[in-house]
Amino acid sequence: MKTIKISSGILLLMLYLLQVSCSSDPIETLPPSVRHTSAEIEIEEMSLSSAYFKTATEASIAKTTTCEMTAFQEVLKKNFEMLIQDPTFDLQLAFYLRDLHHKYVTHYIGPNYYGIDGQFNQLAKKRLRELKKFWELDRQIYLNGQHTATLQDFRYLADMIESFDRSVRNAKEAEMKARHILNYSESSEQIPENHFFALEAFTSSNGLMVISDGILELLEQSGVPGEIAFSGLLAHEWWHQAQFEFQHVWEGDYFESRNPELLKELEADFAAAYFLVHKKGATYNWKRIDSFFEMSFNSGDCLIDSPGHHGTPAQRLQAARNGAELAESEKSKGKPQSAAAIHKAFLESL
């Protein structure tokens, strides 16, 4: 197998997908079926040894001695180590499938389920209904689930390849490539079952939100109950939709900060906690919100010099606490504050 060289940015993305929710760049809205779309999957020629991977990772952590790895980071690291230690591991194939899956879930419109077995389907309906009433945004918002099972299904995989891999010319070639990948994966316990292949939680300006099985499963393994993880991620991503809606009004506030993206992430933690505690929101008591605080802390990262830095564990925990305390202070009031008022309250809490 070729040795693979990966940029430090990609390395940190693999191990520290700690920006468990993030705002993606605006994407073009496509027709309901992705079957006939065409977009090139761009995978750089890369081939890197796991020894280099570990060295780069440890060096990054060493730069921030005041910030320790969280339980979630440890679980994430263990998950990726399981992948790269698989005897059949092929990094080029791993990134091919990951990028393919990202494009598919970004453009997919159709039936959905949430959680490996659809265990969060009813919760998703409930929380989406609550969030729509809580902050009435003037946009169509929809939620896609992301599942490794999709990559194990011949029909779905062939569809993805035909739609997004420009190296194939027709459906027949896509089916041949899908069969080849699935035959190869039969000898692997990690490809594509590893959570790396469905490890996304993000939102886009066209109203799309994505929550993957992988991020939910790993958060549960780190000690966060599944219902808390799903509700917290959903509320966090919903606030990013509010940021898209009011971006022309709020943009100046963000760019006054040295790191505008960091500010947006901390604000999403603040707003999510406000919704979860508020009596017109998810009505979490303090025992349940403590689990969300744990999730916020675990979602922090120590890579303060990275462009993808979303806040240290302490910063994310404090933002969530501030939002929860604001909601708790309003128990005597009925109606939640407007999105604009929450934005102002967050800035004042800094």
C-alpha positions as CSV (number, residue, x, y, z in Angstrom):
1,M,0.0,0.0,0.0
2,K,1.2,3.5,-0.8
3,T,2.2,5.7,2.1
4,I,-0.2,8.6,2.2
5,K,0.6,12.2,2.9
6,I,-2.2,14.2,4.3
7,S,-2.2,17.9,5.2
8,S,-2.4,18.7,8.9
9,G,-5.8,20.3,8.2
10,I,-7.2,17.0,7.0
11,L,-5.6,15.2,9.9
12,L,-7.2,17.4,12.4
13,L,-10.5,17.0,10.6
14,M,-10.3,13.3,10.9
15,L,-9.4,13.1,14.5
16,Y,-11.1,16.2,15.8
17,L,-14.4,16.4,14.0
18,L,-15.1,18.3,17.2
19,Q,-16.8,21.0,15.3
20,V,-19.7,18.5,15.7
21,S,-21.8,21.1,14.2
22,C,-20.7,23.8,11.7
23,S,-22.1,26.0,9.1
24,S,-21.2,24.8,5.6
25,D,-20.8,27.0,2.6
26,P,-23.9,27.8,0.7
27,I,-24.7,25.1,-1.8
28,E,-26.7,25.0,-5.0
29,T,-30.3,23.8,-4.5
30,L,-30.8,20.7,-6.8
31,P,-33.9,19.0,-8.1
32,P,-35.5,16.4,-5.8
33,S,-33.6,13.5,-7.4
34,V,-29.9,13.4,-7.2
35,R,-29.8,10.6,-9.7
36,H,-29.0,12.8,-12.7
37,T,-26.9,15.5,-11.1
38,S,-23.2,15.7,-11.9
39,A,-20.5,17.1,-9.7
40,E,-16.9,16.1,-9.5
41,I,-15.5,14.4,-6.4
42,E,-12.2,15.9,-5.9
43,I,-9.8,13.7,-3.9
44,E,-6.3,14.8,-3.8
45,E,-3.5,12.3,-4.4
46,M,-2.6,11.5,-0.9
47,S,-1.1,8.6,0.9
48,L,0.0,8.8,4.5
49,S,1.3,6.5,7.2
50,S,-0.5,6.2,10.6
51,A,2.8,7.0,12.3
52,Y,2.9,10.4,10.7
53,F,-0.8,10.9,11.6
54,K,-0.1,10.2,15.3
55,T,3.0,12.5,15.4
56,A,1.1,15.4,13.8
57,T,-1.8,15.0,16.2
58,E,0.3,14.7,19.3
59,A,2.3,17.8,18.3
60,S,-0.9,19.8,17.9
61,I,-2.1,18.8,21.3
62,A,1.2,19.6,22.9
63,K,1.0,23.2,21.8
64,T,-2.0,23.7,24.1
65,T,-1.0,22.3,27.4
66,T,-3.7,24.2,29.3
67,C,-6.5,22.3,27.3
68,E,-6.8,18.6,27.8
69,M,-8.5,16.0,25.5
70,T,-12.1,15.4,26.4
71,A,-13.9,12.1,26.7
72,F,-15.4,12.6,23.3
73,Q,-12.0,13.3,21.7
74,E,-10.7,10.1,23.2
75,V,-13.7,8.1,21.8
76,L,-13.2,9.8,18.4
77,K,-9.5,9.0,18.4
78,K,-10.1,5.4,19.3
79,N,-12.7,5.1,16.5
80,F,-10.3,6.4,13.9
81,E,-7.5,4.2,15.2
82,M,-9.8,1.2,14.7
83,L,-10.1,2.3,11.1
84,I,-6.5,2.8,10.2
85,Q,-5.4,-0.4,12.0
86,D,-7.7,-2.5,9.9
87,P,-5.4,-4.8,7.8
88,T,-7.3,-3.8,4.6
89,F,-7.3,-0.1,5.3
90,D,-7.0,2.0,2.2
91,L,-7.0,5.8,2.9
92,Q,-7.7,6.8,-0.7
93,L,-10.8,4.7,-0.7
94,A,-11.8,5.9,2.8
95,F,-11.7,9.6,1.7
96,Y,-13.4,8.7,-1.6
97,L,-16.3,7.2,0.3
98,R,-16.4,9.9,2.9
99,D,-16.5,12.7,0.2
100,L,-19.0,10.8,-1.9
101,H,-21.3,10.4,1.2
102,H,-21.0,14.0,2.1
103,K,-22.1,15.1,-1.4
104,Y,-25.0,12.6,-1.4
105,V,-26.4,13.7,2.0
106,T,-25.9,17.4,1.0
107,H,-28.1,17.0,-2.1
108,Y,-30.5,14.3,-1.0
109,I,-34.2,15.0,-0.9
110,G,-36.5,12.2,0.1
111,P,-37.6,9.9,2.9
112,N,-35.4,10.1,6.0
113,Y,-34.8,8.4,9.3
114,Y,-32.7,9.5,12.3
115,G,-30.4,7.2,14.3
116,I,-29.1,3.8,13.2
117,D,-32.5,2.1,13.7
118,G,-34.6,5.2,13.3
119,Q,-34.8,5.5,17.1
120,F,-34.9,9.3,17.0
121,N,-37.6,9.6,14.4
122,Q,-40.4,10.7,16.8
123,L,-38.0,12.9,18.7
124,A,-37.0,14.6,15.5
125,K,-40.6,15.4,14.7
126,K,-41.3,16.7,18.2
127,R,-38.1,18.9,18.4
128,L,-38.6,20.3,14.8
129,R,-42.1,21.3,15.6
130,E,-41.0,22.9,18.9
131,L,-38.2,24.8,17.2
132,K,-40.4,26.1,14.5
133,K,-42.7,27.6,17.1
134,F,-39.9,28.8,19.3
135,W,-38.1,30.8,16.7
136,E,-40.2,31.4,13.6
137,L,-37.7,31.7,10.9
138,D,-38.6,32.8,7.4
139,R,-37.1,29.8,5.6
140,Q,-37.8,26.2,4.7
141,I,-35.7,24.0,6.9
142,Y,-35.2,20.3,6.5
143,L,-33.2,17.6,8.2
144,N,-31.3,14.7,6.6
145,G,-29.9,11.8,8.5
146,Q,-26.6,10.3,7.5
147,H,-26.0,6.5,7.8
148,T,-23.1,4.1,7.1
149,A,-25.9,1.7,6.0
150,T,-26.4,3.8,2.9
151,L,-22.8,3.1,1.8
152,Q,-23.4,-0.7,2.3
153,D,-26.5,-0.7,0.0
154,F,-25.6,-1.5,-3.7
155,R,-28.4,0.6,-5.2
156,Y,-27.6,3.7,-3.1
157,L,-23.9,3.4,-3.6
158,A,-24.3,3.0,-7.4
159,D,-26.6,6.1,-7.4
160,M,-24.0,8.1,-5.5
161,I,-21.2,7.1,-7.9
162,E,-23.3,7.8,-11.0
163,S,-24.4,11.2,-9.6
164,F,-21.1,12.5,-8.2
165,D,-18.1,10.7,-9.6
166,R,-17.2,12.1,-13.0
167,S,-14.8,9.4,-13.7
168,V,-17.7,7.1,-14.6
169,R,-19.6,7.7,-17.8
170,N,-22.9,5.9,-17.2
171,A,-25.0,3.8,-14.9
172,K,-23.3,0.6,-15.9
173,E,-19.9,1.8,-15.0
174,A,-21.2,3.2,-11.7
175,E,-22.7,-0.2,-10.9
176,M,-19.4,-1.9,-11.7
177,K,-17.5,0.4,-9.4
178,A,-20.1,0.0,-6.6
179,R,-19.7,-3.8,-6.9
180,H,-16.0,-3.6,-6.7
181,I,-16.1,-1.4,-3.6
182,L,-18.6,-3.6,-1.9
183,N,-16.6,-6.7,-2.7
184,Y,-13.5,-5.1,-1.3
185,S,-15.4,-4.0,1.8
186,E,-16.4,-7.6,2.6
187,S,-12.8,-8.3,3.7
188,S,-12.9,-5.2,6.0
189,E,-14.5,-4.8,9.4
190,Q,-14.2,-1.1,9.2
191,I,-15.0,0.0,5.6
192,P,-17.7,1.4,5.5
193,E,-19.1,0.4,8.9
194,N,-16.7,2.7,10.9
195,H,-18.3,5.9,12.2
196,F,-15.8,7.9,10.1
197,F,-18.0,7.4,7.1
198,A,-21.1,9.0,8.7
199,L,-19.7,11.6,11.1
200,E,-21.3,14.9,10.2
201,A,-23.5,17.4,11.8
202,F,-23.8,20.6,9.8
203,T,-26.1,23.2,8.3
204,S,-26.3,25.0,5.0
205,S,-27.7,28.3,4.0
206,N,-30.4,26.6,1.8
207,G,-32.1,25.3,4.9
208,L,-30.4,21.9,5.1
209,M,-29.4,20.4,8.4
210,V,-27.6,17.1,8.7
211,I,-27.2,14.8,11.7
212,S,-25.3,11.6,11.3
213,D,-25.5,8.3,13.1
214,G,-21.7,8.4,13.8
215,I,-21.7,11.6,15.8
216,L,-24.7,10.4,17.8
217,E,-23.1,7.0,18.6
218,L,-19.8,8.5,19.6
219,L,-21.4,11.1,21.8
220,E,-23.3,8.3,23.5
221,Q,-20.1,6.4,24.0
222,S,-18.5,9.4,25.6
223,G,-21.4,9.5,28.2
224,V,-24.0,11.7,26.6
225,P,-27.5,10.2,26.5
226,G,-28.7,9.7,22.9
227,E,-31.8,11.9,23.3
228,I,-29.7,14.7,24.8
229,A,-27.2,14.4,22.0
230,F,-29.8,14.5,19.2
231,S,-31.8,17.4,20.8
232,G,-28.7,19.4,21.5
233,L,-27.3,19.0,18.0
234,L,-30.6,19.8,16.4
235,A,-31.1,23.0,18.5
236,H,-27.5,24.0,17.8
237,E,-27.9,23.6,14.0
238,W,-31.2,25.4,14.1
239,W,-29.5,28.4,15.5
240,H,-27.1,28.4,12.6
241,Q,-30.1,28.7,10.4
242,A,-31.1,31.8,12.4
243,Q,-27.6,33.1,11.8
244,F,-28.0,32.6,8.0
245,E,-31.4,34.4,8.1
246,F,-30.0,37.4,10.0
247,Q,-26.5,37.4,8.5
248,H,-26.7,40.8,6.9
249,V,-27.8,42.3,10.3
250,W,-25.4,40.4,12.6
251,E,-22.4,40.0,10.3
252,G,-20.7,43.1,11.7
253,D,-21.0,41.8,15.3
254,Y,-19.2,38.6,14.3
255,F,-16.4,40.3,12.4
256,E,-15.6,42.5,15.3
257,S,-14.2,39.3,16.9
258,R,-10.8,38.0,16.1
259,N,-12.5,34.7,15.2
260,P,-16.0,35.2,13.7
261,E,-16.6,31.4,13.3
262,L,-15.7,30.8,16.9
263,L,-18.2,33.4,18.0
264,K,-21.0,31.8,15.9
265,E,-20.3,28.4,17.4
266,L,-20.4,29.7,20.9
267,E,-23.6,31.6,20.2
268,A,-25.2,28.4,18.8
269,D,-24.3,26.6,22.1
270,F,-25.8,29.6,24.0
271,A,-29.0,29.5,22.0
272,A,-29.4,25.7,22.1
273,A,-29.2,25.7,25.9
274,Y,-31.7,28.5,26.0
275,F,-34.2,26.5,23.9
276,L,-33.5,23.2,25.9
277,V,-34.2,24.8,29.3
278,H,-37.0,27.3,28.3
279,K,-40.5,26.3,29.4
280,K,-41.8,26.9,25.8
281,G,-38.9,24.9,24.4
282,A,-37.7,21.4,25.4
283,T,-38.3,22.2,29.2
284,Y,-35.1,20.4,30.4
285,N,-34.6,20.3,34.1
286,W,-31.1,20.9,35.6
287,K,-30.3,17.2,35.7
288,R,-30.9,16.8,31.9
289,I,-29.3,20.1,31.0
290,D,-26.2,18.9,32.9
291,S,-25.8,16.2,30.2
292,F,-26.0,18.9,27.5
293,F,-23.3,20.9,29.4
294,E,-21.2,17.7,29.3
295,M,-21.8,17.4,25.6
296,S,-20.8,21.1,25.1
297,F,-17.7,20.6,27.1
298,N,-16.8,17.4,25.1
299,S,-17.4,19.2,21.8
300,G,-14.7,21.7,22.5
301,D,-11.2,21.4,21.1
302,C,-7.7,22.5,22.0
303,L,-6.7,23.6,18.5
304,I,-6.8,27.3,19.1
305,D,-4.7,28.1,16.1
306,S,-6.7,26.1,13.7
307,P,-9.2,27.8,11.3
308,G,-11.7,25.2,12.3
309,H,-11.4,25.9,16.0
310,H,-14.9,26.1,17.6
311,G,-14.0,26.9,21.1
312,T,-12.2,25.2,24.0
313,P,-14.1,22.8,26.2
314,A,-14.3,25.6,28.9
315,Q,-15.6,28.2,26.4
316,R,-18.3,26.0,25.0
317,L,-19.4,24.9,28.4
318,Q,-19.6,28.5,29.6
319,A,-21.6,29.6,26.6
320,A,-24.1,26.8,27.2
321,R,-24.4,27.6,30.9
322,N,-25.1,31.3,30.1
323,G,-27.9,30.3,27.7
324,A,-29.4,27.9,30.2
325,E,-29.3,30.5,33.0
326,L,-31.0,33.1,30.8
327,A,-33.9,30.7,30.2
328,E,-34.1,29.8,33.9
329,S,-34.3,33.5,34.8
330,E,-37.3,33.8,32.5
331,K,-39.5,31.1,34.1
332,S,-42.1,33.6,35.1
333,K,-42.4,34.8,31.5
334,G,-44.3,32.9,28.8
335,K,-43.0,33.8,25.4
336,P,-39.3,33.2,24.6
337,Q,-37.1,36.1,23.5
338,S,-36.8,36.8,19.7
339,A,-33.7,35.6,17.8
340,A,-32.5,39.2,17.7
341,A,-32.8,39.5,21.5
342,I,-31.0,36.2,22.0
343,H,-28.2,37.4,19.8
344,K,-27.9,40.6,21.8
345,A,-28.0,38.7,25.1
346,F,-25.2,36.4,23.9
347,L,-23.0,39.3,23.0
348,E,-23.6,40.9,26.4
349,S,-22.7,37.6,28.1
350,L,-19.1,37.7,26.7
